[in-house]
Amino acid sequence: MDRRRFLGASGAALTALATGVGTATASFGSGVTETDYTIESWDGTELPATLYTPDANEPQPAVLMTHGWGAFRDSPLTAPKAKYHAKQGYNVLTYDSRGFGGAEGTVGLDGPNEIKDAQRMVDWLANRPEVALDATDDPKVGMDGVSYAGGIQLSAAAADDRIDAVAPRITWNDLQYSLAPNGVIKIGWLSILLGLGTISSSLIGPDTELDPRLYDWYEQALKTNDLPPGILEANELRSFPYFEDYNTPTFLVQGWDDSLFKPIEAVRTYRTLQDRGVESRLAFYEGGHAPEEITVPFDQRGYMNGLVNTWFDRHLRGESTDIPQSNTYLKQREEFRTEDQFPPDDTEFVTYNLGDAEANGGDRIEQWSFWYDSNVTYTWDVRDRAEWYGTPQIDLSLDVHGPEARIFINMLRNGEPINGIGEAYRIEGSGVSRISFEFPTLQRFVSPSDTLGLQVEVSSPYYLDSRESEGVTIRPGESSVNLPQRPR
C-alpha cells in the first residue's frame, strides 16, 4: 500500500484530526526578535527553523521545540509557547521535523534520524553567541512541545546528556500500548495518524514521505488483525520504558481527555522516573488528543506554560523555584489543585464487587450482527462522599467462547463515561480466564447520590474487533473494580 492508495482510501475523514493543531494564540510584543534559518542536519537534510531571541545584555539559556505529528513549527500549539518562553527571557529555537512543515527528508516516527536532528539543533545552539553555555559545545538548553514533539524530547534526552530539562506534553510512554493497548489495535487513531502524515509530507514535495514501512505495517495489521513484528521492534526503540539510562529532569504534562495517549501513559512514565530517583513532576489539564483541546481556556493554557517556564528557571537558570509535585485540573470545580505527591498519601483502594452490583444486561455478551452487539453494565450506589483520583484496577473472571475475545471497558459516573474511549483487552484462548489490568487514570468528586458503573462490550468503533470471538460470559461473583479513593 503506497501513500497515493492510502490517501484515496482515507478521504475527508482525516480532516477532523486535531493532532498538533489548536486555537491557542498569544500576543507577541516588543523585546523579542524573530529570525528564520535553514539548518543543515547531520545527513545534509535541510530543516527550516526560527530563533526567538529576547533583548538581553548577556547570553541566556535556550529552549528547543518542534511540533506535533503532521504539523509545523508555526502551528498554534507550538509558536505561542515559543513566544511565551522568549518573553520570559529564553532563546527559543523551533524547527520543522524532517518530512513535515518545510523540512526535507523521510518521516521516521521520532526514530534515530529525528534524534540526530535534535542533537544537531543542540550543536547549533551551542555555537550561538546569544546562548549561555554549561561548557564548550554544551548549551544550557531545555525542550518543550506537544505529542510528537514530546516523544522526541524523551528520546533525545536519553541520547544526549547536554539536554538539561524537558517538558513533554500529551505524549506517549510506550507506543505499543498507545497503538494497541493490551493487544487490541486502535485502528481509528492508526488510520488518522497515517493519513495526516501522508497528507502533510505530500504537501512539501516529491522528495518527502513517511517511512514506507509504516504503510506496509498498516496493511499487514488490517489483513492479520494484529500488529506485525516489525512495528513491535520499532515501537520499543521509541518508547520510554526501554531507555535504561534516562536521568533528565522531566516535567510531564497530560490531558485528561486524551484518547490517543491516555492519562495513564504520563502516570507510567512518572512512576518510572520516581522509582529511578529522577527529578520529575506531573500535571493534568483539560484537553489532549480530543476535541476538548480546542476549547481549553487561555488562563488554563497560561497556567501550564507558567509551570513549564518555572521548571526551566529551576534547571536552566539554577533558581530555587518551588514546583508542586503534582498539579491537577479539577473539571468539576474548574480550578487547579496542587499536591505534595501523586497519588496523595490519603488515597486507598476501595473494592466494588460485580456480584454486588445491579446488572443491566445479561452476563453473556456477544456481537449479534455487524451493527449491534450486546453489552452489560454493572452499577453500584456510591457509598461515601469521596474523590476518585488515580488509576483503577480491573479484575475480571470470564468464560471465553471461541479462540479469543476482545473486550472494551468503560467506567461511568451517573451513566456517563468518565474519560475518553475507556480501555481494551485481548484474551487468547477459550475457556475460563482471569484478567487484571489498569484502567486509565481519572479524577472525579462523588456523593452518595451518585452511581459508579462498569460497562463491558465486545466491539468498539475505535478498535479492531475480534474476527473469531463468539462472545464472553462475565463471572460477576469473581470480578471486581478496585477504585482509588480519597475522603472528601
Disulfide bonds with the S-S distance in Angstrom:
none
